[in-house]
Amino acid sequence: MVQTSDGGYAIAGDKYSIDEGYDSWLAKTDSHGKMEWNKTYGGASIDHTNSLVETPDGGFALAGHTTFFARNHDFWLIKTDVYGNVEWNQTYGGTDHEYARSLVKTSDGGFALAGTSGDSWVGQKEYFWLVKTDAYGKMEWNQTYGKGSASSLVETSDGGYALAGGTRLVKTDAHGSMEWNRTYGVSFHSLVETSDGGFAMAGSRQLIKTDEYGNMEWSQTYGKRGIDPLVETSDGGYALAGWTGYLDMPGKTDFWVIKTDEHGCIPEFHPPYICVDSSQNKTYTTTNVSLNFTVNEETAWMGYSLDGQNNVTITETTLNLTELAEGSHSITVYATDTDGNTAASETISFTITKEDETQIAQDDETATSWITTAIAIAAVATATAAGAAITLYYTKAKKQNTK
């Protein structure tokens, strides 16, 4: 769903009939939700719409997949006028199955679609796929990024793109070349670029916040079931929608809306807030490092993960890390409060660099030489000063005897 420039709403999805099968469907309402018109697109086949944007001319663009205009499931992009009449449509594909799950209107007037390319029936052969088109749907370039299924896409403030899906987040430049990718221990479906240049992702029961390079700053877990749609709110917090309850208990599932602060905290859960008292990217010249952290409430469990390894349980708020290897390291601290709510600190990166013993010896030799020279200079200066004082004394004495 999108709110339209006239204050109404446009809603896209699927419509099913026995005769026509699944068709893509678009409905337009006024500002009070009263339907103004609706349209279907496709034929006697499987046609789905998964994403919708309003275009600058007041029309709409819909992305999904179709088997009517293509032999297999292909990416499908439809452009309509302000009344939902089709102006053009394009398909993109080449393997057995392509599913477009997210669509954005790009800053150059074109479109970008993200989803899956591969054979979904075989499994493990699905790949993140990003397609970039011009304003008329003509493909300009496409790229794949490793195994998985992209379910959400944003054009980033630097002109590149970020794709999220499964447990992965991929960042590209403006031409689709991958700059970095990160993997997290939770599956998510919704992605936004945050006002500080980082990213927030929602899925399952979790909300994850990262910096601009995908390093996790914190994560929060809510309720018993799923959350998916996500927006950043004007006060720096987040709003999420989903459902809560139990699928195997009829009447026990509810629609669910969550509003959080900038740390993902909500009054119903009060998850602990953790801060590691160490700056990012600090360099240590010892293999033994002590880090302190603070947590804002009583905890039932605390632990840390070093370099992505399994959590190590701790009982104190001081981490004594010993015999660390040279090179880069990262650490995240976790805490669970007495109500069972778990939160994570910002991931802190640091580097271990041992001083070269030869260089230390040279530095010591240089320091010794400097001290020796300094003593010699001081001795000469002292002798010179003493000589000057004696000369001055005899000069004064001679003048007094003359008088």
C-alpha positions in Angstrom: 0.0 0.0 0.0 1.1 3.6 -0.7 -0.5 6.9 0.2 -1.1 8.8 -3.0 -0.4 12.4 -3.8 -4.1 13.3 -3.7 -4.4 12.0 -0.1 -6.0 8.7 -1.0 -4.5 5.2 -1.0 -3.4 2.6 -3.6 -3.4 -1.1 -2.6 -1.9 -3.9 -4.7 -2.1 -7.6 -4.4 -3.7 -10.7 -6.0 -7.2 -11.6 -7.1 -8.2 -15.2 -7.6 -11.0 -16.7 -9.7 -11.7 -20.3 -10.9 -11.7 -19.1 -14.6 -8.8 -16.8 -14.6 -6.6 -18.1 -11.8 -4.4 -15.6 -10.0 -4.3 -12.1 -11.4 -2.5 -9.0 -10.2 -4.9 -6.5 -8.7 -4.7 -2.7 -8.0 -7.3 -0.6 -6.2 -7.5 3.1 -5.6 -9.4 4.7 -2.7 -10.1 8.3 -1.5 -8.7 9.6 1.7 -11.5 7.9 3.7 -10.8 4.5 2.1 -13.8 4.5 -0.2 -12.9 2.7 -3.4 -12.7 4.8 -6.6 -11.7 2.1 -9.0 -9.9 -1.2 -9.3 -8.1 -3.1 -12.1 -6.8 -6.6 -12.7 -3.8 -7.5 -14.9 -2.7 -10.9 -16.3 -4.4 -13.8 -17.9 -5.2 -17.5 -17.4 -2.0 -18.2 -15.5 -0.3 -17.3 -12.3 0.3 -13.6 -11.9 1.3 -12.0 -8.7 2.1 -8.5 -7.4 4.4 -8.0 -4.5 5.3 -4.3 -4.6 3.9 -1.0 -5.6 5.0 2.7 -6.1 3.3 5.8 -7.2 5.1 7.4 -10.2 5.7 11.2 -10.6 2.9 11.5 -13.2 0.3 10.2 -10.8 0.3 6.7 -12.2 1.6 3.5 -10.6 4.2 0.8 -11.1 3.7 -2.7 -9.9 6.3 -5.5 -9.6 5.8 -9.2 -9.2 6.0 -12.3 -11.4 4.0 -13.8 -14.2 3.7 -17.0 -16.2 1.3 -15.4 -18.8 3.8 -13.3 -20.6 6.7 -15.7 -20.1 7.3 -19.5 -20.3 8.4 -19.6 -16.7 8.0 -17.4 -13.7 9.7 -14.1 -14.6 10.1 -10.7 -13.0 7.1 -8.6 -14.1 6.9 -4.8 -14.1 3.7 -3.0 -15.0 3.3 0.8 -15.5 -0.2 2.3 -15.4 -1.7 5.8 -15.8 -3.5 7.6 -13.0 -6.6 5.5 -13.5 -4.9 2.1 -13.5 -4.9 1.6 -17.3 -1.7 -0.2 -18.5 0.7 1.9 -20.4 3.4 -0.8 -20.8 4.7 -3.9 -19.1 8.0 -5.7 -19.2 9.3 -9.1 -18.1 12.8 -10.1 -17.1 14.2 -13.6 -16.7 16.2 -16.4 -18.1 16.3 -19.2 -15.6 13.4 -21.4 -14.4 12.0 -19.0 -11.8 12.4 -15.3 -11.1 10.3 -13.6 -8.4 10.3 -9.8 -8.0 9.5 -9.0 -4.4 10.5 -5.3 -4.0 10.4 -2.3 -6.3 11.7 1.3 -6.0 11.5 4.4 -8.2 15.1 5.4 -8.7 16.5 9.0 -8.5 17.2 9.0 -12.3 13.6 8.3 -13.2 13.9 4.6 -13.8 13.1 1.5 -11.6 14.9 -1.1 -9.6 13.5 -4.5 -8.8 14.9 -7.1 -6.3 14.0 -10.7 -5.7 15.0 -14.2 -6.5 16.6 -15.8 -9.6 17.0 -19.5 -9.8 15.2 -22.8 -9.5 13.1 -22.6 -6.3 12.0 -26.2 -6.8 15.5 -27.6 -6.3 16.4 -25.4 -3.4 19.8 -23.9 -2.6 19.8 -22.6 -6.2 18.1 -19.3 -5.5 20.1 -16.1 -5.8 19.7 -12.4 -4.8 18.8 -10.7 -8.1 18.7 -6.9 -8.8 17.4 -5.5 -12.1 17.8 -1.8 -13.0 15.6 -0.3 -15.8 15.1 3.1 -17.4 11.8 5.0 -17.2 10.1 2.8 -19.7 11.1 -0.5 -18.2 14.1 -1.3 -20.6 16.7 -3.2 -18.6 20.0 -1.3 -18.2 21.8 -3.9 -16.1 21.3 -6.8 -13.7 23.4 -8.4 -11.0 23.2 -11.5 -8.7 24.7 -11.7 -5.2 25.1 -15.1 -3.8 22.6 -17.6 -2.6 19.3 -16.5 -1.0 16.1 -14.6 -1.7 16.0 -10.8 -1.6 12.7 -9.6 -0.2 13.3 -5.9 0.4 15.1 -3.1 -1.5 16.0 0.5 -1.0 17.9 3.1 -3.0 20.5 4.5 -0.6 21.4 8.1 0.0 24.7 7.6 -1.9 22.9 6.5 -5.0 23.6 2.8 -4.5 21.2 0.0 -3.3 20.7 -2.2 -0.3 18.9 -5.6 -0.6 17.8 -7.7 2.4 16.3 -11.1 2.6 16.8 -14.3 4.6 19.7 -13.6 7.0 21.6 -11.4 4.5 22.1 -7.7 3.8 23.9 -6.7 0.6 25.1 -3.1 -0.2 25.9 -2.1 -3.8 27.1 1.0 -5.6 25.0 2.9 -8.2 25.9 0.4 -10.9 25.1 -2.7 -8.8 28.6 -3.7 -8.0 28.7 -5.2 -4.5 30.5 -3.1 -1.9 29.9 -5.4 1.1 27.5 -8.0 2.5 26.6 -9.1 6.0 24.9 -12.2 7.5 22.9 -12.1 10.8 21.5 -14.8 13.0 17.8 -14.0 12.2 15.7 -14.0 9.0 14.1 -10.7 8.0 11.9 -9.4 5.2 11.7 -5.6 5.6 14.4 -3.0 5.3 14.8 0.8 5.6 17.8 3.1 5.4 17.8 5.1 8.7 18.3 8.9 9.1 21.9 8.3 10.4 22.9 6.4 7.3 22.6 3.0 8.8 19.9 0.3 8.2 17.0 -1.2 10.2 15.6 -4.7 9.3 12.6 -6.5 10.7 11.4 -10.1 10.4 10.3 -13.0 12.5 10.2 -11.5 16.0 13.2 -9.2 15.8 14.3 -5.7 14.8 18.0 -5.2 14.0 19.8 -1.8 13.7 23.1 -1.5 11.9 25.6 1.2 11.0 26.2 2.3 7.4 28.6 -0.7 6.9 26.1 -3.3 8.1 27.8 -3.7 11.5 25.0 -4.6 14.0 24.5 -1.8 16.7 21.6 -3.5 18.5 18.8 -6.0 18.2 15.5 -6.4 19.9 13.0 -9.3 20.2 9.2 -8.9 20.6 6.3 -11.2 21.4 5.6 -14.7 20.2 5.1 -14.4 16.5 5.9 -12.3 13.4 6.7 -8.7 12.4 7.4 -7.6 8.9 6.5 -4.1 7.6 8.8 -1.4 9.0 9.1 2.4 8.9 11.3 4.9 10.7 9.2 7.5 12.5 9.8 11.2 12.6 11.0 11.0 16.3 13.8 8.6 15.3 12.0 5.5 16.5 10.3 2.7 14.5 6.9 1.4 13.7 6.3 -2.2 12.8 3.2 -4.3 12.0 2.6 -8.0 12.1 0.7 -10.5 14.2 0.9 -12.1 17.5 -0.5 -15.3 19.1 -0.6 -19.0 18.2 -1.4 -20.4 14.7 -2.6 -23.7 16.2 -5.2 -22.0 18.4 -8.0 -20.5 16.4 -9.1 -17.1 17.6 -5.8 -16.6 19.4 -3.9 -14.5 16.7 -4.2 -10.8 16.5 -3.1 -8.0 14.2 -0.2 -6.2 16.0 1.3 -2.7 15.7 4.5 -1.8 17.6 6.0 1.7 18.2 9.5 1.8 19.6 12.0 4.5 20.6 15.4 5.0 18.8 16.9 1.9 20.5 14.0 -0.4 19.6 12.6 -0.3 23.2 8.9 -0.4 23.9 7.2 -0.1 27.4 5.7 -3.6 27.3 9.1 -5.3 27.3 11.7 -3.0 28.8 14.7 -4.9 27.3 18.1 -4.1 28.9 20.2 -1.4 27.3 23.9 -2.3 27.1 26.9 0.0 26.4 30.5 -1.1 26.0 32.8 1.6 27.4 35.3 1.5 24.5 35.5 3.5 21.3 35.3 1.9 17.9 38.4 0.8 16.0 40.8 1.2 18.9 44.3 -0.3 18.5 45.9 -2.2 21.4 49.6 -3.2 21.6 49.0 -6.1 24.0 47.3 -9.5 23.5 45.4 -9.0 26.8 42.6 -6.5 26.7 40.1 -5.5 29.4 36.8 -3.9 28.4 34.1 -2.6 30.7 30.4 -2.3 29.9 27.3 -1.1 31.6 23.8 -2.5 31.7 20.8 -0.5 32.9 18.9 -3.1 34.9 19.2 -6.4 36.8 20.1 -9.3 34.6 19.5 -13.0 34.7 22.3 -13.7 32.2 25.1 -11.9 30.5 27.5 -13.0 27.8 29.6 -11.9 24.8 30.4 -13.1 21.3 34.0 -12.6 20.1 34.5 -12.6 16.3 31.1 -14.1 15.7 31.8 -17.2 17.9 29.3 -18.7 20.3 28.3 -16.7 23.3 30.5 -16.9 26.4 28.7 -16.6 29.7 30.1 -13.9 32.1 29.1 -12.8 35.6 30.9 -9.4 35.8 30.7 -6.3 33.7 34.4 -6.4 33.0 35.6 -8.5 30.1 39.2 -9.8 30.4 40.2 -11.1 27.0 43.6 -12.9 27.0 46.0 -14.2 24.4 44.2 -12.5 21.5 45.7 -13.0 18.0 47.1 -10.1 16.1 44.7 -8.5 13.7 41.1 -7.2 13.7 38.5 -8.4 16.2 34.9 -7.6 17.0 32.9 -8.2 20.2 29.2 -7.9 21.1 27.8 -8.1 24.6 24.4 -9.6 25.4 22.2 -9.4 28.5 18.9 -11.0 29.4 16.8 -9.3 32.1 14.7 -11.0 34.8 11.6 -11.0 32.5 13.5 -13.0 29.8 14.1 -10.0 27.4 17.4 -10.1 25.6 19.3 -7.2 24.0 22.7 -6.7 22.4 25.2 -3.9 22.7 26.8 -2.1 19.7 29.4 -4.4 18.1 32.8 -2.9 19.0 35.7 -3.5 16.5 39.4 -3.2 17.6 42.8 -4.3 16.5 45.7 -6.1 18.2 49.2 -5.0 17.0 52.3 -6.3 18.8 55.2 -3.9 18.9 58.2 -5.2 16.9 61.0 -6.2 19.3 63.7 -5.0 17.0 62.0 -1.7 16.7 61.7 -1.5 20.5 65.5 -2.2 20.8 66.2 0.4 18.3 64.0 2.8 20.1 65.7 2.0 23.4 69.2 2.5 21.7 68.0 5.8 20.3 66.6 6.8 23.7 69.9 5.8 25.4 72.0 7.7 22.9 69.8 10.8 23.3 70.1 10.6 27.0 73.9 10.2 26.8 74.1 13.2 24.5 71.8 15.2 26.7 74.0 14.5 29.8 77.2 15.4 27.8 75.6 18.7 26.7 74.4 19.4 30.2 77.9 18.7 31.5 79.5 21.0 29.0 76.9 23.7 29.8 77.5 23.3 33.5 81.3 23.6 33.1 80.9 26.6 30.8 78.6 28.2 33.3 81.0 27.5 36.1 83.9 29.0 34.2 81.9 32.1 33.4 81.0 32.5 37.1 84.6 32.2 38.2 85.7 34.8 35.5 83.0 37.2 36.6 84.1 36.8 40.3 87.7 37.6 39.6 86.8 40.5 37.4 84.7 42.0 40.2 87.4 41.4 42.8 90.0 43.1 40.6 87.9 46.2 40.2 87.4 46.4 44.0 91.1 46.1 44.6 91.8 48.9 42.0 89.4 51.2 43.8 
